[in-house]
Amino acid sequence: MSGPSYVAVDWGTSSFRLWLMSAGGQVHGERRSDQGMTAAARTGFAGVLQSHLDELGVAADLPVVICGMAGARQGWVEAGYVDTPAHLSDILKGAVVVAGQPRDIRILPGIAQRDAAAPDVMRGEETQLLGALGLDPAHEADVCMPGTHSKWVRVRGGTVERFATFMTGELFSAVARDTILSHAVAGAEEAVDGDAFRAAVAEAYAAPAHSANLLFRVRSRQLLFGGSAQAARETISGTLIGVELAAGLAERERAVPVTLIASGRLQRLYQMALERLSIPLDVVDAEEAVRRGLAGAAAAIWNN
């Protein structure tokens, strides 16, 4: 196994993930924390990064490639956007150097959809796309990327043609925490109530215009007929995901399976939802995808 040759960092709004990598893609060490962009903007990006490098004993001359919110306007250095239609290789060409640092640090750009009728942006997901799909010019994919802000992306010939963002995760948090439904989900267990979730997905997918009413039924059903906090939580989740799927799948080319890039609980929920709707899918682990994308960027930048 070859030794470390670069550091890969996925720097989100609220999370920080770092991997010490060899040119062949082996992981020699990793660090995780909640020092995302919001926290690092207060304490200093350079200091946060160096503290994690020191913990791993990283050599002073090892370069660093970063994706995510560290490149936002409120981040470390603004990395800008590549405009759609955006070939995934354009991401590799747009890496921005962080000036004034003792080591070579590059931040990858995001992708912008400058369409007045459907403006949208992504930052970090483009690197997952690169890692999941590569640069194969024949590759076509309709991609679902769950998260706080889920992305649905159409990729044709290695080019991101269009995409749409859905605030599904953020809406779930707000509805479950800050509305009358907070009483319905209080004390919910961690395990997924699959039956309640799948039923809610199917109902919301079939009638997305009724979503506000479907959500209130969570409360009224529990008051009138009982039911667990766990079932209420999964009904809220399934309703919001079902509405998202109704929009995300509307323009899907039926011959192309959905590529689901996700990990953990979200991967299980979205896979369950798509299977309930009989949608063919390919599953790619989101963390593996971002590491592969950062590896591709490192190879392009430093010819590893």
C-alpha positions as CSV (number, residue, x, y, z in Angstrom):
1,M,0.0,0.0,0.0
2,S,1.4,3.4,-1.0
3,G,1.7,6.2,1.6
4,P,-0.6,9.2,1.9
5,S,-0.4,11.7,-1.0
6,Y,-3.2,14.2,-0.3
7,V,-6.0,15.1,2.1
8,A,-9.7,15.1,1.0
9,V,-12.2,17.2,2.9
10,D,-16.0,17.4,2.6
11,W,-16.9,20.6,4.4
12,G,-20.6,21.1,4.9
13,T,-22.7,23.7,6.6
14,S,-22.7,21.8,9.9
15,S,-20.3,18.9,9.4
16,F,-16.7,18.4,8.6
17,R,-15.2,15.1,7.2
18,L,-11.5,14.6,6.4
19,W,-9.7,11.6,4.9
20,L,-6.0,11.1,4.5
21,M,-5.7,9.4,1.1
22,S,-3.1,7.6,-1.0
23,A,-2.9,8.1,-4.8
24,G,-4.6,4.7,-5.2
25,G,-7.6,5.7,-3.1
26,Q,-6.7,4.0,0.2
27,V,-7.8,5.7,3.4
28,H,-4.9,6.1,5.8
29,G,-6.9,8.1,8.4
30,E,-10.0,10.1,8.9
31,R,-11.5,12.9,11.1
32,R,-15.1,13.9,11.7
33,S,-16.6,16.8,13.6
34,D,-19.5,19.3,13.8
35,Q,-17.1,22.1,12.8
36,G,-19.0,22.9,9.5
37,M,-18.9,26.2,7.7
38,T,-21.1,27.9,10.3
39,A,-18.8,27.0,13.2
40,A,-15.6,27.5,11.2
41,A,-16.6,30.9,10.0
42,R,-16.5,32.0,13.7
43,T,-13.3,30.3,14.8
44,G,-11.3,30.3,11.5
45,F,-11.2,27.8,8.7
46,A,-7.4,27.5,8.6
47,G,-7.3,26.7,12.3
48,V,-10.0,24.1,12.1
49,L,-8.3,22.3,9.2
50,Q,-4.9,22.4,10.8
51,S,-6.2,21.0,14.1
52,H,-7.4,17.9,12.3
53,L,-4.3,17.6,10.2
54,D,-2.2,17.8,13.4
55,E,-4.3,15.0,15.0
56,L,-3.4,12.7,12.1
57,G,0.2,13.9,12.0
58,V,-0.1,15.0,8.3
59,A,3.1,16.1,6.6
60,A,3.4,19.9,6.1
61,D,3.8,19.5,2.3
62,L,0.7,17.3,1.7
63,P,-1.9,19.1,-0.4
64,V,-5.6,19.4,0.5
65,V,-8.7,19.3,-1.8
66,I,-12.0,20.5,-0.4
67,C,-15.6,20.4,-1.6
68,G,-18.7,21.8,0.0
69,M,-19.7,24.9,1.8
70,A,-16.1,26.0,2.5
71,G,-16.3,27.4,-1.0
72,A,-19.5,29.3,-0.4
73,R,-19.7,33.1,-0.3
74,Q,-19.8,32.9,3.5
75,G,-17.1,30.2,3.6
76,W,-13.3,30.2,3.5
77,V,-12.7,31.3,-0.1
78,E,-15.5,31.6,-2.6
79,A,-15.1,29.0,-5.3
80,G,-18.0,30.2,-7.5
81,Y,-20.1,28.0,-9.7
82,V,-20.0,26.2,-13.0
83,D,-23.1,26.9,-15.0
84,T,-25.5,24.3,-16.4
85,P,-25.3,22.6,-18.7
86,A,-22.1,21.7,-16.8
87,H,-19.8,18.8,-17.7
88,L,-18.5,17.1,-14.6
89,S,-15.0,17.6,-15.9
90,D,-15.6,21.4,-15.6
91,I,-15.6,21.0,-11.8
92,L,-12.1,19.7,-11.9
93,K,-10.9,22.7,-13.9
94,G,-12.6,25.2,-11.6
95,A,-10.7,24.5,-8.3
96,V,-9.7,27.7,-6.5
97,V,-6.4,28.1,-4.6
98,V,-6.6,29.2,-1.0
99,A,-4.0,31.9,-0.9
100,G,-1.6,32.6,2.0
101,Q,-1.4,29.0,3.2
102,P,1.8,27.0,3.8
103,R,0.5,24.0,1.8
104,D,-1.4,23.7,-1.5
105,I,-5.2,23.9,-0.7
106,R,-7.8,23.8,-3.4
107,I,-11.6,24.3,-3.1
108,L,-13.9,22.9,-5.8
109,P,-16.7,25.0,-7.3
110,G,-20.4,24.2,-7.1
111,I,-22.9,24.2,-10.0
112,A,-25.5,26.9,-10.7
113,Q,-28.7,26.7,-12.8
114,R,-29.1,30.3,-14.0
115,D,-32.6,29.9,-15.2
116,A,-34.9,32.7,-14.1
117,A,-37.8,30.3,-14.1
118,A,-36.0,27.6,-12.0
119,P,-32.9,29.1,-10.4
120,D,-30.9,26.6,-8.3
121,V,-27.5,25.9,-6.9
122,M,-25.6,23.0,-5.5
123,R,-22.3,22.8,-3.6
124,G,-20.8,19.5,-2.6
125,E,-23.3,17.3,-4.4
126,E,-21.4,17.9,-7.7
127,T,-18.4,16.0,-6.2
128,Q,-20.7,13.1,-5.2
129,L,-21.9,13.1,-8.8
130,L,-18.4,13.0,-10.1
131,G,-17.5,10.1,-7.8
132,A,-20.7,8.1,-8.5
133,L,-20.9,8.6,-12.2
134,G,-17.4,9.4,-13.3
135,L,-16.7,11.0,-16.7
136,D,-18.1,8.3,-18.9
137,P,-19.6,10.3,-21.9
138,A,-22.2,7.5,-22.4
139,H,-23.5,7.6,-18.9
140,E,-27.1,8.8,-18.4
141,A,-28.7,9.0,-15.0
142,D,-31.6,10.5,-13.2
143,V,-30.1,11.0,-9.7
144,C,-31.7,11.4,-6.3
145,M,-29.5,12.8,-3.6
146,P,-31.4,12.9,-0.2
147,G,-30.5,15.4,2.5
148,T,-31.6,18.4,4.4
149,H,-31.9,19.9,0.9
150,S,-32.5,17.0,-1.5
151,K,-31.3,17.2,-5.1
152,W,-32.8,15.6,-8.2
153,V,-30.3,15.8,-11.1
154,R,-30.5,14.9,-14.8
155,V,-27.1,13.8,-16.1
156,R,-26.6,13.0,-19.8
157,G,-23.3,12.3,-21.5
158,G,-21.4,13.3,-18.4
159,T,-23.2,16.7,-18.3
160,V,-25.5,18.0,-15.6
161,E,-28.3,19.3,-17.7
162,R,-30.8,20.3,-15.0
163,F,-31.4,19.9,-11.3
164,A,-33.9,20.8,-8.6
165,T,-33.6,21.2,-4.9
166,F,-36.3,20.1,-2.4
167,M,-36.2,21.3,1.2
168,T,-37.6,18.0,2.4
169,G,-35.2,17.4,5.3
170,E,-35.5,20.9,6.6
171,L,-39.3,20.9,6.3
172,F,-39.4,17.6,8.2
173,S,-37.4,19.2,11.1
174,A,-39.6,22.3,11.1
175,V,-42.9,20.4,11.0
176,A,-41.9,17.8,13.6
177,R,-40.4,20.4,16.0
178,D,-42.3,23.7,15.5
179,T,-45.9,22.8,14.6
180,I,-48.8,21.1,16.4
181,L,-47.4,17.8,15.1
182,S,-44.6,18.0,17.6
183,H,-47.1,16.6,20.2
184,A,-47.8,13.6,17.9
185,V,-44.1,12.6,17.5
186,A,-43.0,13.2,21.1
187,G,-41.0,10.3,22.4
188,A,-40.8,8.5,19.1
189,E,-38.4,5.5,19.0
190,E,-35.5,5.4,16.6
191,A,-36.7,2.3,14.6
192,V,-38.5,3.0,11.4
193,D,-42.3,2.1,11.2
194,G,-42.1,0.8,7.6
195,D,-45.8,0.2,7.2
196,A,-46.7,3.8,8.2
197,F,-43.9,5.2,6.1
198,R,-44.7,3.3,2.9
199,A,-48.5,4.1,3.2
200,A,-47.7,7.8,3.6
201,V,-45.3,7.8,0.6
202,A,-47.9,6.2,-1.7
203,E,-50.7,8.5,-0.6
204,A,-48.7,11.7,-0.9
205,Y,-47.2,10.6,-4.3
206,A,-50.7,10.0,-5.6
207,A,-52.1,13.3,-4.3
208,P,-49.2,15.8,-3.7
209,A,-51.6,18.8,-3.8
210,H,-53.2,17.4,-0.6
211,S,-49.9,17.4,1.4
212,A,-51.0,20.0,3.9
213,N,-54.1,18.1,4.7
214,L,-52.3,14.8,4.8
215,L,-50.0,16.3,7.4
216,F,-52.8,17.4,9.6
217,R,-54.3,14.0,9.5
218,V,-51.3,12.8,11.4
219,R,-52.7,14.7,14.4
220,S,-56.4,14.0,13.9
221,R,-55.8,10.2,13.3
222,Q,-53.8,10.0,16.5
223,L,-56.4,11.9,18.5
224,L,-59.4,9.8,17.1
225,F,-57.9,6.4,16.6
226,G,-54.7,6.3,18.6
227,G,-51.3,5.2,17.2
228,S,-47.7,5.5,18.2
229,A,-45.4,8.5,18.1
230,Q,-43.2,6.4,15.8
231,A,-46.0,5.9,13.3
232,A,-46.7,9.6,13.4
233,R,-43.1,10.5,12.7
234,E,-42.8,8.1,9.8
235,T,-46.1,9.3,8.4
236,I,-44.8,12.9,8.3
237,S,-41.5,11.7,6.8
238,G,-43.3,9.6,4.2
239,T,-45.7,12.4,3.3
240,L,-42.9,14.9,2.6
241,I,-40.8,12.3,0.7
242,G,-43.8,11.2,-1.3
243,V,-44.4,14.9,-2.4
244,E,-40.8,15.2,-3.3
245,L,-40.9,12.0,-5.4
246,A,-44.0,13.2,-7.2
247,A,-42.0,16.2,-8.5
248,G,-38.7,14.5,-8.9
249,L,-40.0,11.5,-10.9
250,A,-42.3,13.6,-13.1
251,E,-39.8,14.1,-15.9
252,R,-37.9,10.9,-15.4
253,E,-37.2,8.9,-18.6
254,R,-38.7,5.5,-17.7
255,A,-36.0,3.5,-19.4
256,V,-33.4,5.0,-16.9
257,P,-33.3,3.7,-13.3
258,V,-33.0,6.3,-10.6
259,T,-29.5,6.5,-9.2
260,L,-29.9,7.0,-5.4
261,I,-26.8,8.5,-3.8
262,A,-27.3,8.3,0.0
263,S,-26.1,6.8,3.2
264,G,-27.6,5.6,6.6
265,R,-31.2,6.3,7.5
266,L,-31.9,8.5,4.5
267,Q,-30.7,5.7,2.1
268,R,-33.0,3.2,3.8
269,L,-36.0,5.6,3.7
270,Y,-35.6,6.7,0.1
271,Q,-34.9,3.1,-1.1
272,M,-38.0,2.0,0.7
273,A,-40.0,4.8,-0.9
274,L,-38.8,4.1,-4.4
275,E,-39.4,0.4,-4.1
276,R,-42.9,1.1,-2.8
277,L,-43.6,3.0,-6.0
278,S,-41.9,0.2,-8.1
279,I,-39.2,2.5,-9.4
280,P,-36.0,0.7,-10.5
281,L,-32.9,2.1,-8.8
282,D,-29.2,1.8,-8.4
283,V,-27.8,2.6,-4.9
284,V,-24.5,4.4,-4.4
285,D,-23.1,5.1,-0.9
286,A,-22.9,8.9,-0.6
287,E,-19.7,8.9,1.5
288,E,-17.9,6.6,-0.9
289,A,-19.1,8.8,-3.8
290,V,-17.7,12.0,-2.3
291,R,-14.4,10.3,-1.6
292,R,-14.1,9.0,-5.1
293,G,-15.1,12.5,-6.5
294,L,-12.4,14.1,-4.3
295,A,-9.9,11.5,-5.5
296,G,-10.7,12.3,-9.1
297,A,-10.2,16.0,-8.4
298,A,-6.9,15.3,-6.7
299,A,-5.6,13.3,-9.6
300,A,-6.7,16.0,-12.1
301,I,-5.1,18.8,-10.1
302,W,-1.8,17.1,-9.0
303,N,-1.5,14.3,-11.5
304,N,-1.4,11.7,-8.8
